[in-house]
Amino acid sequence: MIASPGTILALSAVLFGIGVFGFLARRNIILMFVSAEVMLNAVNLSLVGFSQQLGDPRGQILALFVIAVAAAEAGVGLGLVIALNRNRPGTDVGDLTGLKW
């Protein structure tokens, strides 16, 4: 069964809204990265939905690039969390100022 473009866009908008709320409402760096991943997945959903509707594979190809960027973001985020925990325990965003030179 193929979903309508309106349904796909509505789901994508809801996911993006959840991601924005999670990013702005949390002070934990891990939860902020998870919220950013949710926002990127919402963008992927809309790209693939439009690609399916238009019959053009370019949206799916772009979604693969967004997945690669999300993987790189997860790697950088994990590195930041490890650096934070090495200096002082906890994953609060306010602790990022301790990583200055």
For each residue, the residues with C-beta under 8 A, 3 or more apart:
1:
2: 52
3: 7 8 49
4: 7 8
5: 8 9 49 50 53
6: 9 10
7: 3 4 10 11
8: 3 4 5 11 12 45 46 49
9: 5 6 12 13 46 49
10: 6 7 13 14
11: 7 8 14 15 45
12: 8 9 15 16 42 43 45 46 49
13: 9 10 16 17 42
14: 10 11 17 18
15: 11 12 18 19 38 39 41 42 45
16: 12 13 19 20 38 39 42 43
17: 13 14 20 21
18: 14 15 21 22 35 38
19: 15 16 22 23 35 36 37 38 39 42
20: 16 17 23 24 35 39
21: 17 18 24 25 35
22: 18 19 25 26 31 32 34 35 38
23: 19 20 26 32 35 36 39
24: 20 21
25: 21 22
26: 22 23 31 32 35
27: 92 93 94
28: 31 32 91 92 93
29: 32 33 77 80 81 84 91 92 93 96
30: 33 34 77 81 91
31: 22 26 28 34 35
32: 22 23 26 28 29 35 36 93
33: 29 30 36 37 73 74 77
34: 22 30 31 37 38
35: 18 19 20 21 22 23 26 31 32 38 39
36: 19 23 32 33 39 40 73
37: 19 33 34 40 41 70 73 74
38: 15 16 18 19 22 34 35 41 42
39: 15 16 19 20 23 35 36 42 43
40: 36 37 43 44 66 67 69 70 73
41: 15 37 38 44 45 70
42: 12 13 15 16 19 38 39 45 46
43: 12 16 39 40 46 47 66
44: 40 41 47 48 63 66 67
45: 8 11 12 15 41 42 48 49
46: 8 9 12 42 43 49 50
47: 43 44 50 51 59 60 62 63 66
48: 44 45 51 52 59 60 63
49: 3 5 8 9 12 45 46 52 53 59
50: 5 46 47 53 54 59
51: 47 48 54 56 57 58 59 60 63
52: 2 48 49 55 59
53: 5 49 50
54: 50 51 59
55: 52
56: 51 59
57: 51 60 61
58: 51 61 62
59: 47 48 49 50 51 52 54 56 62 63
60: 47 48 51 57 63 64
61: 57 58 64 65
62: 47 58 59 65 66
63: 44 47 48 51 59 60 66 67
64: 60 61 67 68
65: 61 62 68 69
66: 40 43 44 47 62 63 69 70
67: 40 44 63 64 70 71
68: 64 65 71 72
69: 40 65 66 72 73
70: 37 40 41 66 67 73 74
71: 67 68 74 75
72: 68 69 75 76
73: 33 36 37 40 69 70 76 77
74: 33 37 70 71 77 78
75: 71 72 78 79
76: 72 73 79 80
77: 29 30 33 73 74 80 81
78: 74 75 81 82
79: 75 76 82 83
80: 29 76 77 83 84 96 99
81: 29 30 77 78 84 85 91
82: 78 79 85 86
83: 79 80 86 87 99
84: 29 80 81 87 88 90 91 95 96 98 99
85: 81 82 88 89 90 91
86: 82 83
87: 83 84 95 98 99
88: 84 85 95 98
89: 85
90: 84 85 95
91: 28 29 30 81 84 85 95
92: 27 28 29 95
93: 27 28 29 32 96
94: 27 97
95: 84 87 88 90 91 92 98
96: 29 80 84 93 99
97: 94 100
98: 84 87 88 95
99: 80 83 84 87 96
100: 97
101:
